[in-house]
């Protein structure tokens, strides 16, 4: 599955490039926090406080090329 997705993304990137021009690639890092409510002992090691926010912290990386946005 990973190879299929990777190949699809590479084809999109190659399709965006015009003859003689390199495609402009943006890399976006998105940080978000899922608030923790209640007591769940299974998730104790995943819950932390970061910038005054308590919860599960997620980092998403997006690649943006033209009209394509791929997480």
C-alpha positions as CSV (number, residue, x, y, z in Angstrom):
1,X,0.0,0.0,0.0
2,X,2.8,2.4,0.9
3,X,4.5,1.7,-2.5
4,X,1.3,2.4,-4.3
5,X,0.7,5.7,-2.6
6,X,4.3,6.7,-3.0
7,X,4.2,6.0,-6.7
8,X,1.0,7.9,-7.1
9,X,2.4,10.9,-5.4
10,X,5.6,10.8,-7.5
11,X,3.5,10.6,-10.7
12,X,1.5,13.7,-9.5
13,X,4.8,15.6,-8.8
14,X,6.2,14.7,-12.2
15,X,2.9,15.6,-14.0
16,X,3.0,19.1,-12.4
17,X,6.4,20.0,-13.8
18,X,6.4,22.0,-17.0
19,X,9.1,21.5,-19.6
20,X,12.2,23.3,-18.3
21,X,10.7,24.3,-15.0
22,X,11.1,22.6,-11.7
23,X,7.9,22.2,-9.6
24,X,7.6,24.4,-6.5
25,X,7.2,22.2,-3.5
26,X,5.9,23.5,-0.1
27,X,6.3,21.5,3.1
28,X,3.8,22.4,5.8
29,X,4.1,21.2,9.4
30,X,0.8,21.2,11.3
31,X,0.8,20.9,15.1
32,X,-2.4,20.1,16.9
33,X,-3.6,18.9,20.3
34,X,-6.5,16.6,21.1
35,X,-7.7,17.6,24.5
36,X,-7.8,14.9,27.2
37,X,-10.9,14.5,29.2
38,X,-11.5,11.9,31.8
39,X,-9.1,9.2,33.1
40,X,-7.7,6.6,30.7
41,X,-4.8,4.7,32.2
42,X,-4.0,3.1,28.8
43,X,-3.0,6.6,27.4
44,X,-1.1,8.0,30.4
45,X,2.2,7.8,28.7
46,X,0.9,9.6,25.6
47,X,-0.7,12.6,27.4
48,X,1.6,15.6,28.0
49,X,1.5,19.3,28.5
50,X,3.0,21.4,25.7
51,X,2.6,25.2,25.5
52,X,0.0,25.1,28.3
53,X,-2.1,22.5,26.5
54,X,-2.8,19.1,28.0
55,X,-3.6,16.3,25.7
56,X,-2.4,14.1,22.8
57,X,-0.1,16.2,20.6
58,X,-0.1,15.3,16.9
59,X,2.3,16.5,14.1
60,X,1.1,16.3,10.5
61,X,3.4,17.0,7.5
62,X,1.8,18.1,4.2
63,X,3.5,18.2,0.8
64,X,1.9,20.9,-1.4
65,X,2.7,20.9,-5.1
66,X,0.4,23.1,-7.3
67,X,-3.1,22.0,-6.6
68,X,-2.1,18.7,-4.9
69,X,-1.9,18.5,-1.1
70,X,-0.7,15.2,0.3
71,X,-0.4,14.4,4.1
